[in-house]
Amino acid sequence: MPVSRTRPRKPQALVEGLDARGFVSITSAPRGDVESSFDVLRQIRDDIVSGVFEPNERLKFEDLRDRYRASIGTLREALLHLLSEGFVRSESNRGFTVAPVSAADLMDITELRVQFEIQALEDSIRHGDDQWEAEIVTSLHLLMKLVSDGVSPTKSPEWPSRHRRFHDALVAACRSPWVLHFRGTLFDQAERYRSLGRMYRRAPRDVGAEHRALAEAVLARNGSLACDLGEKHIRSTVDNVVHNVHGLRAGRKNP
């Protein structure tokens, strides 16, 4: 007698509900407490990535409850999720703290990010459609408006969101939710270092030209050139931060 087998259900939170960054979409989450939990998770993650919370800073539940208007249970759930993503640490008798930064960690993130970014970019170039191309053009235009303002574009409060939108647009046609998920986590980990690095003096770069050249290669479906430019872009950013990593680790700015 044949054994009856039921087809396992795919985890909706890991496949169907992913946004462009590879994270569970808040808008696709159920209403009520679950939606609030994802909202708090996103806010805390964004505050860690942007440098509102510094490396090794203790995350006290009393302060977090006041800041995010969330219950202890919701905050604990969000912090446990961030623990799995590597943004926070948990120690006995100390609670949760923001993850430390180091040269070794940055280089590890970089090597993995290059791999996932290239894989996502190659697949996106192969399968992107007209709508995908249109979003690349639009996001590049918005990014270039900051470059043309005559001030350092990365100093603009709009830079992080527009920069993320542009790079997300490049890989949006990638068909693997798992690649996008890990690529999104690594992008945010790298963004955390970029945010900290913005406090330090950096070598001058023509970031407008870098992003424009990358977009042109992708739109021309030149996968080899696009991947080369994408890797160079990532590593150039790392080079601008890594020589200051001692200052980052110590939490000091250069005079």
C-alpha positions in Angstrom: 0.0 0.0 0.0 1.6 3.3 -1.1 2.4 5.8 1.6 0.3 9.0 1.4 2.5 12.0 1.3 1.5 15.6 1.8 3.4 18.3 0.0 5.2 20.5 2.5 4.0 24.0 2.6 6.6 26.6 1.6 7.5 29.1 4.3 5.6 32.2 3.1 7.8 34.6 5.2 10.9 33.3 3.4 9.6 33.1 -0.2 6.4 35.0 -1.0 6.7 37.9 1.3 10.2 39.1 0.4 10.6 42.7 -0.6 13.3 44.0 -3.1 15.9 43.8 -0.3 15.2 40.2 0.4 13.5 40.9 3.7 10.0 40.1 4.7 7.7 42.8 3.4 5.8 44.7 6.0 2.9 45.3 3.6 2.6 41.5 3.0 2.6 40.6 6.6 -0.6 39.8 8.4 -2.4 42.7 10.1 -2.1 43.3 13.9 0.8 42.4 16.2 2.8 40.6 13.5 2.8 43.7 11.3 3.9 45.8 14.2 6.7 43.4 15.0 8.1 43.7 11.5 7.7 47.4 11.6 9.8 47.6 14.8 12.3 45.2 13.4 12.8 47.4 10.3 13.1 50.5 12.4 15.7 49.1 14.8 17.7 47.6 11.8 17.7 51.0 10.1 18.9 52.7 13.2 21.8 50.3 13.6 22.7 50.5 9.9 22.6 54.3 9.9 24.7 54.6 13.0 22.1 55.9 15.4 23.2 53.1 17.6 27.0 52.8 17.8 29.0 49.6 17.8 29.0 47.8 21.2 26.3 50.1 22.5 24.0 48.4 25.0 20.3 48.2 23.8 18.3 48.7 26.9 14.7 47.6 26.8 13.5 50.7 28.7 15.0 53.0 26.2 13.9 51.0 23.2 10.3 50.8 24.6 10.2 54.6 24.8 11.8 55.1 21.3 9.7 52.6 19.4 6.5 52.6 21.5 6.6 48.8 21.5 6.2 46.1 24.1 9.0 44.1 25.6 7.9 41.0 23.8 7.9 42.8 20.4 11.3 44.3 21.1 12.7 40.9 22.2 11.4 39.2 19.0 13.0 42.0 16.8 16.3 41.7 18.6 16.4 38.0 18.3 15.8 38.4 14.6 18.6 40.9 14.4 20.8 38.6 16.3 20.4 36.0 13.6 21.3 38.6 11.0 24.5 39.6 12.9 23.5 43.2 13.8 23.3 42.6 17.5 25.0 40.4 20.1 23.6 38.8 23.2 25.7 38.1 26.4 24.7 36.6 29.7 23.8 39.2 32.3 24.3 42.0 29.8 21.4 41.6 27.4 21.7 42.8 23.8 24.4 45.1 22.4 25.1 46.4 18.9 27.5 44.2 17.1 31.1 45.4 17.1 33.0 46.4 13.9 36.4 45.3 12.8 38.6 45.1 9.7 38.3 41.3 9.6 34.5 41.5 9.8 34.4 44.1 7.0 36.6 42.0 4.7 34.5 38.9 5.4 31.3 40.8 4.5 32.9 42.2 1.4 34.0 38.9 0.0 30.6 37.3 0.5 28.8 40.4 -0.8 30.8 40.4 -4.0 29.7 36.8 -4.6 26.0 37.4 -4.0 25.9 40.7 -5.8 27.5 39.3 -9.0 25.2 36.3 -8.9 22.1 38.4 -8.5 23.3 40.9 -11.2 24.1 38.2 -13.8 20.7 36.6 -13.3 18.9 40.0 -13.4 20.6 41.0 -16.6 19.6 37.7 -18.2 15.9 38.0 -17.2 15.2 41.7 -16.8 12.3 43.2 -18.8 11.2 46.7 -19.8 9.8 47.5 -16.4 13.1 46.5 -14.8 15.0 48.8 -17.2 12.7 51.6 -16.4 13.3 51.4 -12.7 17.0 51.4 -13.2 16.8 54.6 -15.3 14.4 56.2 -12.7 16.5 55.3 -9.7 19.7 56.5 -11.4 18.1 59.8 -12.3 17.1 60.4 -8.6 20.6 59.5 -7.5 22.2 61.8 -10.0 20.1 64.7 -8.8 22.0 64.5 -5.5 25.3 64.4 -7.3 24.5 67.5 -9.4 23.6 69.6 -6.3 27.2 70.7 -6.0 27.7 69.3 -2.5 29.0 65.9 -1.4 26.1 63.6 -2.4 26.8 61.1 0.4 26.2 63.8 3.0 22.6 64.2 1.8 20.0 62.7 4.0 18.4 61.3 0.9 21.5 59.5 -0.2 21.1 56.2 1.7 17.5 55.5 0.5 18.2 56.6 -3.1 21.5 54.7 -3.2 19.8 51.5 -1.9 17.0 51.9 -4.4 19.4 52.1 -7.3 21.4 49.0 -6.3 18.2 47.1 -5.6 16.9 48.0 -9.0 19.9 46.5 -10.7 19.3 43.1 -9.2 15.5 43.2 -9.0 15.0 40.7 -11.9 17.0 38.0 -10.1 14.8 35.0 -9.8 16.2 33.6 -6.6 14.6 34.9 -3.4 17.4 33.3 -1.3 20.1 35.1 -3.3 18.2 38.4 -2.8 17.7 37.6 0.9 21.4 37.1 1.6 22.4 39.8 -0.8 20.1 42.2 1.1 21.5 41.3 4.5 25.1 41.7 3.3 24.2 45.0 1.7 22.9 46.3 5.0 25.9 45.1 6.8 28.1 47.0 4.3 25.9 50.0 4.6 26.5 50.0 8.4 30.2 50.4 7.7 29.6 53.0 5.0 27.5 55.0 7.6 30.3 54.8 10.1 32.9 55.6 7.5 31.1 58.8 6.6 32.3 60.3 9.9 35.9 60.1 8.6 38.0 61.7 5.9 37.9 59.7 2.7 39.7 59.7 -0.6 37.8 61.7 -3.3 35.7 59.6 -5.7 33.4 60.4 -8.6 30.5 58.4 -7.3 28.2 59.8 -10.0 30.4 58.4 -12.8 30.7 55.1 -11.0 27.0 54.6 -10.7 26.3 55.9 -14.2 28.8 53.5 -15.8 27.4 50.6 -13.9 23.8 51.4 -15.0 24.9 51.8 -18.6 26.7 48.4 -18.6 23.6 46.7 -17.1 21.2 48.3 -19.5 23.5 47.2 -22.4 23.2 43.7 -21.1 27.0 43.6 -20.8 27.2 41.1 -18.0 31.0 40.8 -17.9 31.6 44.6 -17.7 28.7 45.1 -15.3 30.0 42.5 -12.9 33.6 44.0 -13.1 32.3 47.5 -12.4 30.0 46.2 -9.6 32.9 44.5 -7.9 35.2 47.5 -8.3 32.5 49.8 -6.9 32.1 47.6 -3.8 35.8 47.3 -3.2 36.5 51.0 -3.7 34.0 51.8 -1.0 35.7 49.3 1.3 39.1 50.8 0.6 37.8 54.2 1.7 36.7 52.8 5.0 39.2 50.1 5.9 42.2 52.4 6.6 40.1 54.1 9.2 38.9 50.9 10.8 41.1 51.3 13.9 39.3 54.6 14.6 36.0 52.9 13.9 36.8 50.2 16.4 37.8 52.7 19.0 34.8 54.9 18.3 36.9 58.0 17.6 36.8 60.4 14.7 39.9 61.7 13.0 41.0 65.2 14.1 
